[in-house]
Amino acid sequence: MTAEDWFLKGAGIVGTDDRQLAEEMRCCERALELRTDYPEAHNNLGVILKRRGDQIAAEKHYRDAVRLWPQYPEAHYNLAILLEETARPDEAASHYRLALKWRAEYVDALLRLAGLFDAWGDRHEAEYYFRESLRLRPGFAEAHNNFGVFLENQGDIQEAESHYIQALQARSNYAEAHYNYAMLLEARDLEEAEKHYRAAIRAMPEYAEAHNNLAVLLHEKGSFSDARSHYLTAIRIRPADAQTYQNLSLLLAAMGEGEQADRYARRAAEIMEG
């Protein structure tokens, strides 16, 4: 088999379990043994290695891919994500820009750049990249959701709500959009907020923040038993969150369960003390 045969065999593997990833990696490695200057094989091997938790080896292969083929947008994009995730945002931005240089309509790169500029506090550039990503892909649920968060933080509640709604129209089971919309709705419509927290949990049962926020809402409206259930679920998922322990302590005190309330309050204090 040629290097191209091995590469195509690996690229054709469907699934991401350990066995399938190992076989795909073997195919990429065989392709590179036969042809060391194969940028697509370097990129795909980088993706597999990153998924397996080997960021150092993944970065090496991404860099080999862009060195061998400087006009390779996917490799620049993948390298940029790794750089962003390893706290090198300036270098990440450079590679997102290179991905866009070679593919001007690379919508995912536009959205990642928007997030970087938002983190840097550059409102103008962030808004430009958010709007550009949505101009090119109007039904991009993640872009609508992230832009909604950005707009809400800027105080534009009405437009933020519009983008949360559009995110959910594009992907009705989008847990994060339900959660963000629920937080926005808490200021004016607690029943609708509760519906969206519950929708977020249906879509992502292990969503600790949604369980906690729903519990707070239920606590405040007097649904103590249901609130306790969601606090306990949040604690199971995220056992080191002192605030949830404190919230549950207050709830148990209101329910007349003083001993249990004290136990959770002590646990909250232990976590805060480190």
C-alpha positions in Angstrom: 0.0 0.0 0.0 1.1 3.6 -0.7 1.2 6.4 1.8 -2.0 7.7 0.2 -3.7 4.3 0.6 -2.8 4.2 4.3 -4.0 7.8 4.8 -7.3 7.2 3.0 -7.9 4.0 5.0 -7.4 5.9 8.2 -9.6 8.8 7.1 -12.3 6.3 6.3 -12.6 4.9 9.8 -15.9 5.9 11.4 -16.1 6.2 15.2 -14.0 7.6 18.0 -13.7 4.8 20.5 -10.2 3.7 21.7 -9.9 0.8 19.2 -10.9 2.9 16.2 -8.6 5.8 17.2 -5.7 3.3 17.6 -6.4 2.0 14.1 -6.7 5.4 12.6 -3.4 6.4 14.3 -1.7 3.3 13.0 -2.8 4.2 9.4 -1.5 7.8 9.8 1.8 6.6 11.1 2.2 4.1 8.3 1.5 6.9 5.8 4.2 9.0 7.4 6.7 6.2 7.4 6.3 5.9 3.7 6.1 9.7 3.1 7.4 11.9 5.8 6.3 15.1 4.0 2.6 14.3 4.0 0.9 17.3 5.6 -2.6 15.9 5.7 -1.3 12.8 7.6 0.5 15.1 10.0 -2.6 17.1 10.6 -4.9 14.0 11.1 -2.3 12.4 13.4 -2.2 15.6 15.4 -6.0 15.5 15.8 -5.8 11.9 17.1 -3.0 12.6 19.5 -4.7 15.6 20.9 -7.9 13.6 21.5 -5.7 11.0 23.3 -4.3 13.7 25.6 -0.8 14.1 24.1 -0.8 17.8 23.4 3.0 18.0 22.9 3.1 15.4 20.1 -0.1 16.8 18.6 1.5 20.3 18.4 4.6 18.9 16.7 2.5 17.2 14.0 0.3 20.3 13.4 3.5 22.4 13.1 4.9 19.9 10.6 1.7 20.1 8.6 1.9 23.9 8.3 5.6 23.9 7.7 5.1 21.5 4.8 2.0 23.2 3.5 1.8 26.8 4.7 -1.5 27.3 2.9 -3.3 24.5 4.8 -6.2 26.2 6.7 -7.4 23.2 8.7 -3.9 22.6 10.2 -3.6 26.3 11.1 -7.0 26.1 12.7 -6.3 23.0 14.7 -2.9 24.4 15.8 -4.6 27.6 16.9 -7.1 25.8 19.0 -4.3 23.8 20.8 -2.4 27.1 21.3 -5.5 28.8 22.7 -6.2 25.8 25.1 -2.6 26.0 26.3 -2.7 29.7 27.2 -1.0 31.1 24.1 -3.7 33.3 22.8 -1.6 35.7 20.7 0.0 32.9 18.8 -3.4 31.2 18.4 -4.8 34.4 16.9 -2.0 34.4 14.4 -2.9 30.9 13.2 -6.6 31.7 13.1 -5.7 34.6 10.8 -3.6 32.3 8.7 -6.5 29.9 8.4 -8.7 32.8 7.2 -6.0 34.0 4.8 -6.2 30.7 3.0 -9.9 30.2 3.4 -11.7 33.6 3.8 -15.0 32.0 4.7 -13.7 29.7 7.4 -16.6 30.4 9.8 -15.3 28.4 12.7 -12.0 30.4 12.7 -14.0 33.6 12.6 -16.0 32.6 15.7 -12.8 31.5 17.6 -11.3 34.9 16.8 -14.4 36.6 18.1 -14.0 34.8 21.4 -10.4 35.8 21.7 -11.1 39.5 21.1 -14.0 39.3 23.6 -11.6 37.9 26.2 -9.1 40.7 25.4 -11.9 43.3 25.9 -11.8 44.5 22.3 -15.5 44.9 21.8 -15.3 46.3 18.3 -13.2 43.5 16.8 -15.2 40.8 18.7 -18.5 42.1 17.3 -17.1 42.3 13.8 -16.0 38.6 13.9 -19.3 37.5 15.5 -21.3 39.3 12.8 -19.1 38.1 10.0 -19.5 34.4 11.1 -23.3 34.8 11.2 -23.3 36.6 7.8 -21.6 33.6 6.3 -23.5 31.0 8.2 -26.9 32.4 9.4 -27.9 29.2 11.1 -24.7 28.8 13.1 -26.1 27.9 16.6 -22.9 28.3 18.5 -22.2 31.7 17.0 -25.7 32.9 17.9 -25.3 31.7 21.5 -21.8 33.1 22.0 -22.8 36.4 20.4 -25.8 36.5 22.7 -23.6 36.2 25.7 -21.4 39.0 24.3 -24.3 41.3 23.7 -25.8 40.6 27.1 -22.5 41.5 28.7 -22.6 44.7 26.7 -26.1 45.5 28.1 -28.0 44.8 24.8 -30.6 42.5 26.3 -33.1 42.6 23.4 -30.6 41.6 20.7 -29.0 39.1 23.0 -32.4 37.4 23.5 -32.9 37.4 19.7 -29.7 35.5 19.3 -30.4 32.9 22.0 -33.8 32.3 20.3 -32.1 31.9 16.9 -29.5 29.5 18.5 -32.4 27.4 19.8 -34.3 27.5 16.5 -31.2 26.2 14.8 -30.5 23.5 17.5 -33.4 22.9 19.8 -31.4 20.7 22.2 -28.6 23.2 22.7 -28.0 23.0 26.4 -25.8 26.0 26.7 -28.2 28.2 24.8 -31.1 27.1 27.0 -29.0 27.8 30.1 -27.9 31.3 29.0 -31.4 32.2 27.9 -32.7 31.0 31.3 -30.3 33.3 33.1 -31.5 36.2 31.0 -35.1 35.4 31.6 -34.8 35.3 35.4 -35.0 39.0 35.5 -38.6 39.0 34.1 -40.1 35.6 33.7 -39.3 32.9 36.3 -41.6 30.3 34.7 -39.9 30.6 31.3 -36.5 30.6 33.0 -37.4 27.4 34.8 -38.5 25.8 31.5 -35.2 26.6 29.9 -33.1 25.3 32.8 -35.1 22.1 32.6 -34.5 21.9 28.9 -30.8 22.4 29.4 -30.8 19.5 31.9 -32.7 17.3 29.5 -30.2 18.0 26.8 -27.2 17.6 29.2 -28.1 15.7 32.3 -24.7 16.3 33.9 -24.9 20.1 33.6 -24.0 21.1 37.1 -24.5 24.9 36.7 -28.0 24.3 35.3 -28.9 22.0 38.2 -27.6 24.6 40.7 -29.4 27.6 39.1 -32.6 25.7 38.8 -32.3 24.7 42.4 -31.9 28.3 43.5 -35.0 29.3 41.4 -37.0 26.5 42.9 -35.7 27.3 46.4 -36.9 30.9 46.0 -40.4 29.9 44.9 -40.8 27.4 47.7 -40.4 24.1 45.9 -38.0 22.8 48.5 -38.0 19.1 47.8 -37.3 19.6 44.1 -34.7 22.2 44.9 -32.9 19.8 47.2 -32.8 17.2 44.5 -31.1 19.5 42.1 -28.6 20.8 44.7 -27.6 17.2 45.5 -27.2 16.4 41.8 -25.1 19.5 41.3 -22.9 18.4 44.3 -22.6 14.9 42.9 -21.4 16.3 39.5 -19.2 19.1 41.0 -18.3 18.0 44.6 -15.9 20.9 45.2 -18.3 23.8 44.7 -18.6 25.5 48.0 -21.5 27.8 46.9 -23.8 24.8 46.2 -23.1 23.4 49.6 -23.9 26.8 51.1 -27.1 27.0 49.1 -28.2 23.6 50.2 -27.4 24.4 53.8 -29.7 27.4 53.6 -32.4 25.3 52.0 -32.2 22.6 54.7 -32.3 25.2 57.4 -35.5 26.6 55.9 -36.9 23.0 55.8 -36.2 22.7 59.5 -33.4 20.2 59.1 -30.8 22.0 61.2 -28.4 19.2 61.7 -28.1 18.5 58.0 -27.9 22.2 57.3 -24.9 22.5 59.7 -23.2 19.6 58.0 -23.4 21.2 54.6 -22.4 24.6 55.9 -19.2 23.0 57.5 -18.4 21.3 54.2 -18.7 24.7 52.4 -16.4 26.3 54.9 -13.8 23.4 54.5 -13.8 23.9 50.7 -13.4 27.6 51.0 -10.5 27.2 53.4 -8.8 24.9 51.0 
